[in-house]
Amino acid sequence: MKLNVILTSTRPGRNGKPVADWFTDFARQNAAGFDIEFTDLAEVALPIIDEPNHPKAKKYQHEHTKKWSAIVDSSDAFVFVLPEYNYTMPPAFVNAVDYLYSEWNYKPAGFVSYGGVSGGLRSVQTAKTLLTTLNVMPINEQVTIPMVFNHLADGKFNAEKVHEDSAKLMISELARWASALAVLR
């Protein structure tokens, strides 16, 4: 099974890159039966949706959509590294999700959220609503990082025990859900 860690912030100088690097390395060491892949939406570089057909038809015209489709389709589970922008999810995340439909279906998703005092919790709540419309199963277990800037030094995220414990539990639950949902895919 493949667990795809997706960094959703595309903002230059983003705090999410060190967080995503930490989680990706941690997941590789605690994989629970997953092969770990990392995807950075800044590198995927999807423009605002430019496909003429509804994604359910899978009649993609553009190479960037075909590549994105292959990335999502080949994944069995996702962890979205998600900041909070104005009490909600970042627009690059919404755009990336909306590009596709069936590639998302019947796969579980977890979250590593970060931000100020809320740690990105409001962003996760809105993301869960969006993902369920695509038959994605957002799990309850997640890693929440309030005051993320207090954990950043020299371009690295310094995890505490609570982050590591939450990450282990989330990865384990994602493996259970991915196995259970495989029969629906």
C-alpha positions as CSV (number, residue, x, y, z in Angstrom):
1,M,0.0,0.0,0.0
2,K,1.1,3.5,-0.7
3,L,0.7,6.4,1.7
4,N,1.1,9.7,0.0
5,V,2.1,12.7,2.2
6,I,0.8,15.8,0.4
7,L,2.1,19.3,1.3
8,T,-0.8,21.6,0.5
9,S,0.7,25.0,1.0
10,T,2.4,26.6,-2.0
11,R,3.3,29.9,-0.4
12,P,7.0,30.9,-0.7
13,G,8.7,30.6,2.7
14,R,5.9,28.4,4.0
15,N,6.2,26.7,7.4
16,G,4.7,23.5,6.0
17,K,7.9,22.3,4.3
18,P,9.8,21.5,7.5
19,V,6.7,20.0,9.0
20,A,6.1,17.8,5.9
21,D,9.8,16.8,5.8
22,W,9.6,15.7,9.5
23,F,6.4,13.8,9.0
24,T,7.5,12.1,5.8
25,D,10.8,10.9,7.5
26,F,8.8,9.8,10.6
27,A,6.3,7.9,8.5
28,R,9.1,6.1,6.6
29,Q,10.4,4.9,10.0
30,N,6.9,3.9,11.3
31,A,5.3,2.9,8.0
32,A,2.8,0.3,9.3
33,G,3.0,-1.6,6.0
34,F,3.0,1.5,3.7
35,D,5.4,2.6,1.1
36,I,5.7,6.4,1.7
37,E,5.6,8.9,-1.1
38,F,5.8,12.7,-0.8
39,T,4.0,15.1,-3.1
40,D,4.5,18.9,-2.9
41,L,1.6,20.8,-4.5
42,A,4.0,23.7,-5.2
43,E,6.0,21.3,-7.5
44,V,2.8,19.8,-9.0
45,A,2.0,23.4,-10.0
46,L,-1.6,22.9,-11.0
47,P,-3.2,26.1,-12.5
48,I,-6.7,27.1,-11.4
49,I,-8.8,24.3,-12.9
50,D,-8.5,24.4,-16.6
51,E,-10.1,21.1,-17.7
52,P,-13.2,21.5,-20.0
53,N,-14.8,18.3,-18.8
54,H,-16.2,17.3,-15.4
55,P,-13.5,15.2,-13.5
56,K,-15.9,12.3,-13.2
57,A,-15.6,11.7,-16.9
58,K,-11.8,11.4,-16.7
59,K,-11.4,13.0,-20.1
60,Y,-8.3,15.0,-19.2
61,Q,-6.9,17.3,-21.8
62,H,-3.8,18.6,-20.0
63,E,-0.6,16.9,-19.1
64,H,-0.5,18.4,-15.6
65,T,-3.9,16.9,-14.9
66,K,-2.9,13.5,-16.2
67,K,0.2,13.5,-14.0
68,W,-1.8,14.6,-11.0
69,S,-4.4,11.9,-11.7
70,A,-1.7,9.2,-11.8
71,I,-0.3,10.4,-8.4
72,V,-3.6,10.3,-6.7
73,D,-4.8,7.1,-8.4
74,S,-1.7,5.2,-7.4
75,S,-2.1,6.1,-3.7
76,D,-4.0,4.0,-1.2
77,A,-4.1,6.6,1.6
78,F,-3.2,10.3,2.2
79,V,-1.8,12.5,4.8
80,F,-2.4,16.2,4.1
81,V,0.0,18.6,5.6
82,L,-2.4,21.4,6.0
83,P,-2.1,25.0,7.3
84,E,-5.0,27.2,8.1
85,Y,-5.7,30.3,6.0
86,N,-8.5,32.6,7.2
87,Y,-10.2,29.8,9.2
88,T,-10.2,27.4,6.3
89,M,-8.0,25.3,4.0
90,P,-5.5,26.7,1.5
91,P,-6.8,27.4,-2.0
92,A,-4.1,25.2,-3.6
93,F,-5.5,22.2,-1.7
94,V,-9.1,22.9,-2.8
95,N,-8.0,23.3,-6.4
96,A,-6.0,20.1,-6.3
97,V,-8.8,18.1,-4.8
98,D,-11.4,19.6,-7.3
99,Y,-9.3,18.5,-10.3
100,L,-10.2,14.9,-9.8
101,Y,-13.0,12.7,-8.7
102,S,-12.8,8.9,-8.9
103,E,-9.1,8.8,-8.2
104,W,-9.9,9.9,-4.6
105,N,-12.7,7.4,-4.0
106,Y,-12.6,5.0,-1.1
107,K,-9.3,6.0,0.4
108,P,-8.6,7.2,3.9
109,A,-7.1,10.6,4.7
110,G,-5.3,11.9,7.8
111,F,-4.0,15.3,8.6
112,V,-0.9,17.0,10.0
113,S,-2.3,20.5,10.6
114,Y,-0.3,23.5,11.8
115,G,-0.8,27.2,12.5
116,G,-1.3,29.6,15.3
117,V,-3.2,28.9,18.4
118,S,-5.7,26.6,16.7
119,G,-3.0,24.5,15.1
120,G,-5.0,24.4,11.9
121,L,-8.0,22.6,13.4
122,R,-10.6,24.8,11.5
123,S,-8.8,24.0,8.3
124,V,-9.0,20.3,8.9
125,Q,-12.8,20.5,9.7
126,T,-13.5,22.3,6.4
127,A,-11.2,19.9,4.5
128,K,-13.0,16.9,5.9
129,T,-16.3,18.2,4.5
130,L,-14.8,18.6,1.0
131,L,-13.2,15.2,1.0
132,T,-16.3,13.3,2.1
133,T,-18.0,14.5,-1.1
134,L,-15.4,12.5,-3.0
135,N,-15.9,9.3,-0.9
136,V,-12.7,9.9,1.0
137,M,-12.7,8.7,4.6
138,P,-11.2,11.3,6.8
139,I,-10.0,9.6,10.0
140,N,-10.3,11.1,13.5
141,E,-6.6,10.6,14.4
142,Q,-4.4,13.5,13.4
143,V,-1.3,15.5,14.3
144,T,-2.1,19.0,15.4
145,I,0.7,21.6,15.8
146,P,-0.4,24.9,17.4
147,M,2.1,27.7,17.4
148,V,4.1,26.0,14.8
149,F,6.8,28.7,14.7
150,N,7.8,27.7,18.2
151,H,8.9,24.4,16.8
152,L,10.9,25.6,13.9
153,A,14.7,26.2,14.0
154,D,17.3,26.2,11.2
155,G,14.7,25.2,8.6
156,K,13.7,22.1,10.6
157,F,10.6,21.1,12.6
158,N,11.4,19.9,16.1
159,A,8.7,17.4,17.1
160,E,7.7,16.8,20.6
161,K,6.5,13.4,22.0
162,V,2.9,14.4,21.5
163,H,3.5,14.9,17.8
164,E,5.3,11.6,17.4
165,D,2.7,9.7,19.5
166,S,-0.2,11.3,17.4
167,A,1.7,10.5,14.2
168,K,2.2,6.8,15.1
169,L,-1.5,6.4,16.0
170,M,-2.6,8.1,12.8
171,I,-0.4,6.0,10.5
172,S,-1.6,2.8,12.2
173,E,-5.3,3.8,11.7
174,L,-4.7,4.8,8.1
175,A,-3.3,1.4,7.4
176,R,-6.4,-0.2,8.9
177,W,-8.7,1.9,6.9
178,A,-6.7,1.6,3.7
179,S,-6.9,-2.2,4.0
180,A,-10.6,-2.2,4.8
181,L,-11.4,0.2,1.9
182,A,-9.3,-1.7,-0.7
183,V,-12.2,-4.0,-1.5
184,L,-14.3,-1.0,-2.5
185,R,-11.6,0.3,-4.9
